Amino acid sequence: MKELILEARHINKQFHDPVTVQVLHDITFTVNKGEFVSVIGKSGCGKSTLLYILSTMDTDYQGELLIDNELMTGRSDTELARIRNEKIGFVFQFHYLLNEFTVLQNVMLPGMKLAKYSQQEIEHRALEKLKMLGIDNLAQKKAYKISGGEKQRVAIARALINDPLILMGDEPTGNLDSLNSEMVFDIFKDLTDVHNHTLLIVTHDQSFAERSGRIIEMEDGRIIRH
């Protein structure tokens, strides 16, 4: 029996600026546990807009979003923030690390915010994630002293600290050279193949998408294949 992690039901969205423009049309699909899904489509097709709705950061839409079989639609900002921190890991195109903090402190931040474990346990978990990504040797380095590819790996470790149900990414390789892009792809592949993590990644990189487990293709705010 497949375990449903995320379900979008008939999601529509408009922007009102100043005229009303329909940006998402009747988006319906599901993501099961352990799937590595890429969302592709031309710039402006609505894929990032969709991701922000799916990650509960944008609540201004019609339709229903379920994460872990629970309805997210209509919940308070406080509830959504808690769910987001606990159940969703997020990797952006830019790593958003705090420069003056060490790598370890950066990875620990979402864990401290969730406050589910002691500081000692969070530190232990953060080191485990860094080790899993092969960068535990950087733990005590200040974030501004490491390379771009290393920063993105630290950002992935940070996204994984609370063992989220789903890891979402918005162009996570968009700012990296081909060597580092390849490294990030291999990490994602390993996360699903070895650790049974669930990934939903927005990308414009066709070769990245083709090697993921499944492609959702968008055009003009609609899904044209999934």
PyMOL commands that set and color helices and strands:
alter all, ss='L'
color gray80, all
select helices_A, chain A and resi 47-54+77-87+103-114+119-132+136-138+143-145+148-160+178-193+206-211
alter helices_A, ss='H'
color red, helices_A
select strands_A, chain A and resi 4-16+20-32+36-40+62-67+70-71+88-91+166-170+199-202+214-219+222-225
alter strands_A, ss='S'
color yellow, strands_A
deselect
rebuild
show_as cartoon
